[in-house]
């Protein structure tokens, strides 16, 4: 497919050489049909399309870019003709190194001037070279469309820096509404700007005219003199004049500096005298200087001056010097006492203590200031610990009278799982459980907890400096860190070796005080009576919860880690590990005790809402409550480095095992309490219906309360789930957390649960089976019925139908609550009915033929109806009942029996549907 136009052809460029940003005019053929047709323009390989201005099909104006090539072609590309060719080339010149302020005979394009300071080109934005308002009057932009202006001034521009600048276009665009007077003012402004440019050049010349004329006159005079007198005469005259000038200058200098030199001699002599006096002035001013430096705290200056004075005047025989030196000694002795007081002052930083010890050592203070400081620090730490305890005990007793019950955090505001469970009507089994903490629980911590945090923080903050002070005392760095005073260091090390046992006792005393103060606040029963009076004193209204004890254990652990990091020997810190172990054991015991209390209160949370499996939320609440308690003990049960297992002691294992069994037994008691509580004691105002649970006969939720039989069924369903799932899950969690004796816990709990299950089951069977069994005998003999004298059977009598209806009612009630309980309950009911029917048949002395046929019809009807729920015991009872009857000899009787059975089954087909369901696994009673 051929193009509509020929490719562009460049035949000329003007100018054909120049530096970067030179404006060039390109001429040729087929250079495009318009500005939009031009899509490419390169000069020497540089893209110049951004600066290109299409004029016509034979002319394009643009600026040359910063091309890399020195010489190259001009290539034009258009949409209509494609990429073109060129018959000419452009040569790119290097720019001259002309500064922006240098004068030049030719125009230098300031678009890209050369910077002499950086020796590189520096671009100037074009807009920065344009005056914002060349006319100097207010600009008022008109509303003339740009396209109209372009059509009025073709090829022109309103840009006054453009070669095609149009003044009319500029005035229409920027001053269309400007008055004539304002335009006159603009003309005056333009003239002033032009005059300033001209005056600048003239001023440059005028400024040097006077100098030029003076130089010219001097040259003319010299020239004339040389012509008149001759060269040699002029030279002699000039030499004589020069000598006279130098003589006068010398005399003037002597006159000017004679006084200055005299003053200098006097100053030198005075300075020498002062230097001599200054040598002894040091001693005379030393007492005053010592006092001033002591007030400023410049003890180093005082010590240096004292050492200097001692070396110069310590053994002088001059009386004046002796007097002043004795005054110095008096000041130094006062300084020793001051420094010792500051050293023993508490609180004090380790840096200050080391500094004061060095000062006292340099001043040769008597005794051992370092050991005195260690002893004072030890007593101060002990005092701080006891003061901390006394302040919190006093605060606790003071608050006890004003304490509001709502803020009694020690009573029962611990975060309890039951508090969370009460907010939810029911919990799905297996769902995650998170205990919501009450706001009051976080409102204020118990005093014992705050005290332990404060006490451990105090010890951890003070003991490191105490230990580091001892280490510095041992290695001698108290006196010199650069081994400059080896004698003092050796004496320090010797003293430290002698007092090592004493310091060990100090550390042990601090550790014992820390542990006993914590025991007095948390474990008072672990202290002797005498120790309790010293380290106790707390009002133990109620024991702290497991959550607070866990927090305290974490605090003590962190303190132990901080002290271990100081490299204190482990034997000194073993007492803290023993405390942590006792706290962990106590935390477990308290947590399990509180869990047992929470479990007992679960009965209050039973909502009696049954799910598809016949369960309420109670088993799930029980399981999640225990799981939450175990999770809260995870950090307590985990052993940190250096800690022993919490179950290493046999007594602890036994206590935990008994508490765990107590928790399980407590929930079993809770179930028994709920199932056997009288109707009037059950709060059913909060009952709700679970829409997912089958309610075939509406027997549960139609009434506002549950019957005793229904509660027994729900309890039996819960017991079944506990035995098969919950207790096994809890046992796994016990093992996961390292509990000992899990098998014993599970065995005892299972036995107790099975006993409860059997008791509840027997109670329910007694409630349901006894009325049915009791109605059989009156029903059989109703209307003076006699087995010896009765008519030919016409069908099953009503008493049996009533018994079956009652059995169906039991089936419906059980099925509504739990389908899994149906086989177990129905089997026992059938056993009771079959056993009673067998007894009644065996009690009959004799049967007539019709009586035997009637009895066999009713026994077979009952047996065939409940066949799905027959057990070996019930089968045996039916067999015994049939054996008590005379055998049917004739085929007519057997046929009549079969017809009557089929008639019975057909007439009660709807009622007997429940007995035709798919068989479930038979449950043993």
LOKEVO-996852 format. One record per residue (C-alpha): z, y, x; residue in one letter. Coordinates in steps of 0.25 Angstrom, whole numbers, plus 2048, in hexadecimal, padded with zeros to 3 digits. Example, Ala and Ser with C-alpha at 12.3 -4.5 7.8 and 13.67 -1.06 7.14 Angstrom:
2
81F7EE831a 81D7FC837s 
***
This chain:
925
800800800x 7FC80D807x 80481A807x 8008267FFx 80182F80Bx 7FE82E81Ax 80A82D824x 81083A829x 80983F836x 81084A83Fx 806852846x 80F85E84Bx 81D86284Ex 822870851x 82987285Bx 826865862x 83286586Ax 84086A869x 84F867869x 85786085Ex 858867851x 84B86E854x 843872847x 83586D847x 82986D83Ex 82286083Cx 813860838x 80A855834x 80384E829x 80984681Dx 81784A81Fx 81B847811x 81984C803x 827853802x 835853807x 839846800x 82D83F806x 832841814x 83B836818x 83B836827x 83983F833x 83C83C841x 83A84484Ex 83C83D85Bx 843832854x 84D83A84Dx 84E83B83Dx 84B84A839x 84A84782Ax 85784E827x 85285C82Dx 84385A828x 83E86481Ex 830860818x 82786C817x 81A865813x 811859816x 80E85E823x 81B865827x 829861829x 83486A830x 841863836x 84A863842x 84A85A84Dx 85685184Ex 85E84C85Bx 85484185Fx 85683886Ax 84783886Fx 842844877x 834843871x 82F83C864x 82683C858x 82884284Ax 828838840x 82783B831x 829831826x 826833817x 82782B80Ax 81882D807x 81282B815x 81D82281Dx 82082482Bx 81782E833x 812830841x 81283C84Ax 807842854x 81184B85Bx 81F84A861x 82C852862x 83385486Fx 84285686Ex 84885F879x 85685F87Ex 85F86B87Ax 862876884x 871877887x 873885881x 88188887Bx 88388D86Ex 88789B874x 87C89B87Fx 8718A687Ex 8638A087Dx 8568A687Dx 85189C873x 857897866x 86188C867x 86288385Ax 871883857x 86F87784Fx 87286F85Bx 877878867x 87C873874x 88B873877x 88D876886x 89C872885x 899864881x 88B863887x 88685E87Ax 87E86286Ex 887867862x 881868854x 88487484Cx 88387283Dx 87887B838x 88188182Dx 88B886837x 87F88F83Dx 87C89582Fx 8848A182Ax 88B89E81Dx 8868AC817x 87C8B3820x 87B8BF816x 88A8C1816x 88B8C3806x 8908BA7FCx 8878AE7F9x 8838AB7EAx 87C89E7E8x 87189F7DEx 86D8957D4x 85F8947D7x 85A8857D8x 8578817E6x 84987B7E2x 8458897DCx 8488907EAx 8418857F1x 8348887E9x 8368977EAx 8378967F9x 82F88A7FEx 83188680Cx 83D89080Ex 84C88E80Fx 85889680Bx 85F892818x 85F89E821x 85F89582Ex 85288F829x 84489382Fx 83F894821x 84B89D81Cx 8488A580Fx 8518B180Dx 84D8B27FEx 8508A37FCx 85E8A6803x 8618B27FAx 85D8AC7EDx 86689F7F0x 8728A77F5x 8718B57F0x 8698B57E3x 8748BD7DCx 8788C67E8x 8778D57E5x 86D8DE7EDx 8798E57F4x 87F8D87F9x 8718D57FFx 8718E2806x 87F8DF80Cx 8798D1810x 86E8D9818x 8788E181Fx 87F8D4823x 8738CE828x 8708DB831x 87E8DA836x 87D8CC83Ax 8708CF841x 8768DB849x 8818D384Dx 8788C9854x 8708D485Bx 87D8DB85Fx 8828CF865x 8778CE86Fx 8778DD872x 8868DD874x 8848D287Fx 87B8DB887x 8838E8884x 8908E2889x 88B8E1897x 8848EE899x 88F8F689Fx 8918EB8AAx 8838EB8ADx 8828FA8AFx 88E8FA8B8x 8888EF8C1x 87B8F68C1x 8829048C5x 88A8FD8D0x 87D8F68D6x 8769038D6x 88190A8DDx 8829008E8x 8739008EAx 87290F8ECx 87E90F8F6x 8779048FEx 86B90C8FFx 872919903x 87C91590Ex 877908913x 87D8FA912x 8878FA91Ex 88D90791Ax 89090190Cx 8968F5911x 8A08FC91Ax 8A490590Fx 8A78F9906x 8AF8F2910x 8B88FE913x 8BA8FF904x 8BE8F1903x 8C88F190Ex 8CF8FE907x 8D08F68FAx 8D68EA900x 8E18F3907x 8E48FA8FBx 8E68ED8F3x 8EF8E78FEx 8F88F38FDx 8F98F38EEx 8FC8E48EEx 9088E78F8x 90D8F28EFx 90C8E98E3x 9138DC8E8x 91D8E28F1x 9288E38E6x 9248D68E0x 9268CF8EEx 9338D58EFx 9388D08E2x 9338C28E6x 93C8C28F2x 9488C68EAx 9468BB8E0x 9448B18EBx 9518B58F1x 9588B58E3x 9538A78E0x 9588A18EDx 9668A78EAx 9658A18DCx 9618938E1x 96D8938EAx 9768968DFx 96F88D8D5x 9738818DEx 9828838DBx 9808898CDx 97D87A8C8x 98B8778CAx 9918848C5x 9898838B8x 98A8748B6x 9968738ADx 99087D8A3x 9838758A4x 98A8688A1x 99086E895x 982873890x 97B867893x 98585E88Cx 98486787Fx 975865880x 976856882x 96F856890x 97984C896x 96E8488A0x 96E8568A6x 97D8568A7x 97E8498AEx 97384D8B8x 97A85A8BBx 9878538BCx 9818498C6x 97B8548CEx 98885C8CEx 9908508D2x 98784D8DEx 98785B8E3x 9968608E0x 99D8538DEx 9A48538EBx 9A38628EEx 9AF8698F5x 9AC8778F0x 9B687B8E6x 9AD8838DDx 9A48778DCx 9B086E8D9x 9B48768CEx 9A78768C7x 9A48688CAx 9B28648C3x 9AD86C8B7x 9A18638B7x 9A98578B7x 9B185B8ABx 9A485E8A3x 99F8508A7x 9AC8498A3x 9AA850895x 99C84B895x 9A083D897x 9AA83D88Bx 99F844883x 995839886x 99F82E884x 9A2833876x 993834873x 991826878x 99C82086Fx 998829863x 991821858x 987820853x 97E82285Fx 97081D864x 96E81386Fx 96781E877x 972828876x 97C81D87Ax 974819886x 97382888Ax 98182B889x 98581E891x 97C82289Cx 98183089Cx 99082B89Dx 98B8218A8x 98582D8B0x 9918358AEx 99A8298B4x 9A28288A7x 9AE81F8A8x 9AE8118A1x 9A280A89Bx 99C814890x 99180A88Dx 99B7FF889x 9A3809881x 99780D87Ax 9947FE876x 9A27FD871x 9A1809869x 994805863x 9997F885Fx 9A57FD858x 99C808851x 9937FD84Bx 99F7F5846x 9A5801840x 997804839x 9967F6833x 9A47F782Dx 9A2805828x 995801821x 99D7F681Ax 9A87FF816x 99F809810x 9977FF808x 9A47F8803x 9AA8067FFx 99D80A7F8x 99C7FC7F1x 9AA7FE7ECx 9A880C7E8x 99B8097E0x 9A27FD7D9x 9A98077CFx 99D80F7CCx 9938047CDx 98A8037C0x 9877F57BBx 9797F87BBx 9797F97CAx 9827EE7CDx 9797E77D6x 9837DD7DBx 9857D77CDx 9787D27C7x 96D7DB7CAx 9677D27D4x 9587CE7D2x 9597C27C9x 94D7BA7C5x 9527B97B7x 9517C87B6x 9427C67B9x 9417BA7AFx 9477C27A4x 93B7CB7A4x 9317C07A1x 9317B8794x 92C7AC79Cx 9277A87A9x 91B79E7ACx 91F7927B5x 91B7947C3x 9187A37C2x 91D7AC7CDx 92B7B27CCx 92F7BF7D1x 93D7C57CEx 93D7D37CAx 9487DB7D0x 9507E47C8x 9507F37CCx 95F7F37CCx 95F7E87D7x 9587F27E0x 95F7FE7DBx 96B7FC7E5x 96F7F17EFx 97D7EB7EFx 9867F27F9x 9877E5801x 9787E5803x 9787F3807x 9837F1810x 97D7E5817x 9707ED819x 9787F981Fx 9807F0828x 9757E882Ex 96D7F5830x 9797FB837x 97A7F0840x 96C7EE843x 96B7FD846x 9777FE84Fx 9787F0856x 96A7F285Ex 96F7FE865x 97C7F8868x 9757EB86Ex 96C7F4876x 9777FC87Bx 97E7EF880x 9707EA886x 96F7F888Dx 97D7F6892x 97B7E8897x 96E7EB89Fx 9737F98A4x 96880189Ex 97280A898x 9748118A5x 9668108ABx 95980B8A6x 95280C8B3x 95D8058BCx 9618138C2x 9708108C1x 9718028C6x 9808038C8x 9838078BAx 97A7FD8B4x 9817F28BCx 98E7F68B7x 9897F78A9x 9847E88AAx 9917E38B0x 9997EA8A5x 98F7E489Ax 9917D68A0x 9A07D789Fx 99F7DD890x 9947D388Bx 99E7CB883x 9A57D887Dx 9977DC878x 9947CF872x 9A17D086Ax 99C7DE865x 98F7D8860x 9967CC85Ax 9A07D6853x 9957DE84Dx 98D7D1848x 99A7CC842x 99D7D983Bx 98F7DA836x 98F7CB830x 99D7CC82Bx 99A7DA824x 98E7D381Dx 9967C7819x 9A17D0814x 9977D680Bx 98F7CA807x 9977BD80Bx 9A57C180Ax 9A97B2808x 9A57AF816x 9AF7B881Cx 9BE7B681Fx 9C87BE817x 9CB7C7823x 9BD7C9826x 9BA7CC817x 9C47D8817x 9BD7DE823x 9AF7DB820x 9AF7DA811x 9B47E3806x 9A87E27FDx 9A97E17EEx 9A27D47EAx 9A07D57DBx 9947CC7DCx 98C7C57E7x 97F7CB7EBx 9737C57E6x 9697BC7EEx 95F7C77EFx 9697D17F6x 96E7C67FFx 95F7C3803x 95E7D2806x 96A7D180Fx 9667C5816x 9597CC81Ax 9607D881Fx 96A7D0827x 95E7C882Dx 9577D5831x 9637D9838x 9657CC83Fx 9567CD844x 9597DB849x 9657D7851x 95E7CB856x 9537D485Bx 95D7DB864x 95F7CE86Cx 96D7CC868x 9717BE86Bx 9707B585Fx 97E7B0860x 9837BE85Dx 9797BE850x 97D7B084Bx 9877B6842x 97C7BE83Bx 9747B1839x 9807AA833x 9827B6829x 9737B5825x 9757A6823x 9817A881Ax 9797B3812x 96D7AA810x 97679F80Bx 97E7A9802x 9707AF7FDx 96B7A17F9x 97879E7F2x 9797AB7EAx 96A7AB7E6x 96B79D7E1x 9787A17D9x 9717AD7D3x 9657A47D0x 96E79A7C9x 9747A67C1x 9667AB7BDx 96279D7B9x 96E79C7AFx 9697A97A9x 95B7A37A7x 95F79E799x 95F7AD794x 9517AE798x 94B7A2790x 9417A7787x 93D799780x 92E79C781x 92778F783x 91A78D78Bx 910783789x 918779791x 92577B789x 92C783793x 933790793x 93379A79Fx 9417957A3x 93D78A7ADx 9337947B3x 93E79F7B4x 9487957BAx 93E7917C5x 93A79F7C8x 9487A37C9x 94B7997D3x 93E79C7DBx 9427AA7DBx 9507A77E1x 94A79E7EBx 93F7A97EFx 94A7B37F1x 9517AA7FAx 9457A7803x 9487B180Ex 9577AC80Ex 95379E80Fx 9497A181Ax 94F7A0828x 94C7AB832x 94C7A9841x 95A7A5845x 95F7A2837x 964794832x 96078D825x 96879181Ax 969783815x 96F77E823x 97D77D81Dx 980771814x 98977A80Bx 97D783808x 974778805x 97E7737FBx 9817807F5x 9727847F3x 96F7767EDx 97B7777E3x 9767857DFx 9687817DDx 96D7757D4x 97577F7CDx 9697887CAx 96177C7C5x 96D7787BDx 96F7867B7x 9607867B2x 9627787ACx 96F77E7A5x 96778A7A0x 95D78079Ax 968778793x 96F78578Ex 96278A788x 95E77D781x 96C77A77Bx 970789778x 97378A769x 968791761x 97079E75Fx 9727A076Ex 9637A0771x 95D7AE771x 94F7AC76Cx 94C7BB769x 9437BB775x 93B7AF772x 92C7B0773x 9207A7770x 9177A277Bx 9097A2775x 90579777Ex 90F78D77Ax 90B78476Ex 913786762x 90D77C758x 91877D74Dx 91E78A750x 92B784751x 93078C75Dx 92C79A75Bx 92C79C74Cx 93B79D74Cx 9437A8754x 94B79D75Bx 94A790762x 95078375Dx 95977B765x 94F770765x 94477976Ax 94D77F775x 95077077Ax 94176D77Ax 93E77A783x 94A77678Cx 94476878Dx 93776D791x 93D77779Bx 94576B7A1x 9387637A2x 93176E7AAx 93D7707B3x 93E7617B7x 92F7607BAx 92C76E7C0x 9377787C1x 9417707C9x 93776A7D2x 9317787D5x 93F77E7D8x 9427727E1x 9367757E9x 93A7847EAx 94877F7EFx 9417777FAx 9387827FEx 94378B800x 94B781809x 95677D7FFx 95D770802x 9617657F8x 9557687EFx 9547597EBx 96275A7E6x 9607677DEx 9547617D8x 95A7547D4x 96775A7CEx 95F7647C6x 95575A7C1x 9607517BCx 96775C7B5x 95A7617AFx 9577527AAx 9657517A4x 96375E79Dx 95575A798x 95A74D793x 96675478Bx 95C75E785x 953753781x 95D74B77Bx 962757773x 95475A76Ex 95274B76Ax 95F74B763x 95B75875Bx 94D752757x 94E743757x 95B741750x 957748742x 94A740742x 952733745x 95D73673Bx 952738730x 94C72A731x 95772272Bx 95972B71Fx 94A72C71Dx 94871D71Ex 95271A713x 94F72670Ax 94D7236FBx 9567166FDx 94B70F705x 94D701708x 9456F8712x 9486EC70Ax 9426F26FDx 9376FB6FEx 9296FD6F9x 91C6FA700x 91A70570Bx 911710707x 912719714x 91C71F71Ex 928724717x 92C733718x 938731721x 92F72D72Dx 92573872Ax 93174272Bx 93673C738x 92873D73Dx 92774C739x 93474F740x 92F74874Cx 92275074Bx 92B75D74Ax 932759757x 92475675Ex 920764759x 92C76B75Ex 92B76476Cx 91C76676Dx 91E77576Ax 927777776x 92276D780x 91776277Ex 91D75B78Ax 92A758783x 924752777x 92374377Cx 931743781x 937749774x 92E74176Bx 931734772x 940736771x 93F73A762x 93672D75Fx 940725767x 94B72A75Ex 943728751x 93E71A755x 94C716759x 95271A74Cx 947714744x 94970774Cx 958707748x 95570973Ax 94B6FE739x 9556F5740x 9606F8736x 9586F372Ax 95D6E6726x 9506E1720x 9426E671Cx 93A6E3710x 92B6E1712x 9286EF70Dx 9346F4715x 92F6EE722x 9216F3720x 92770171Dx 930701729x 9246FC732x 91B70772Cx 925712730x 92870D73Dx 91A70B741x 91671973Cx 92171F744x 91E717751x 90F71A750x 91172974Dx 91A72B759x 913721762x 90F72B76Dx 91E72E76Fx 92372076Fx 92C71B77Bx 93170D77Ex 93E710777x 93771576Ax 92D70A76Bx 93970076Cx 93F706760x 933705757x 9316F775Cx 93F6F4758x 93D6FA74Ax 9316F2747x 9376E574Cx 9426E8741x 9386E7736x 9326DA730x 9246D7735x 9186DA72Cx 9126CC729x 9066D0720x 8FA6D7724x 8FB6DF717x 9086E571Cx 9026E8729x 8F66EF723x 8FE6F771Ax 9066FC726x 8FA70072Dx 8F4707721x 90270F71Fx 90271372Ex 8F471872Ex 8F7720721x 904726727x 8FD72A734x 8F173072Cx 8FA738722x 90373E72Ex 8F7740737x 8FA74F739x 90974D73Bx 907742745x 8FD74974Ex 90874D758x 90A73E75Bx 8FB73C75Ex 8FB74676Ax 8F7741778x 90273A77Ex 90B741788x 91373A793x 91F73478Dx 92C73B792x 938732795x 94573778Ex 
***
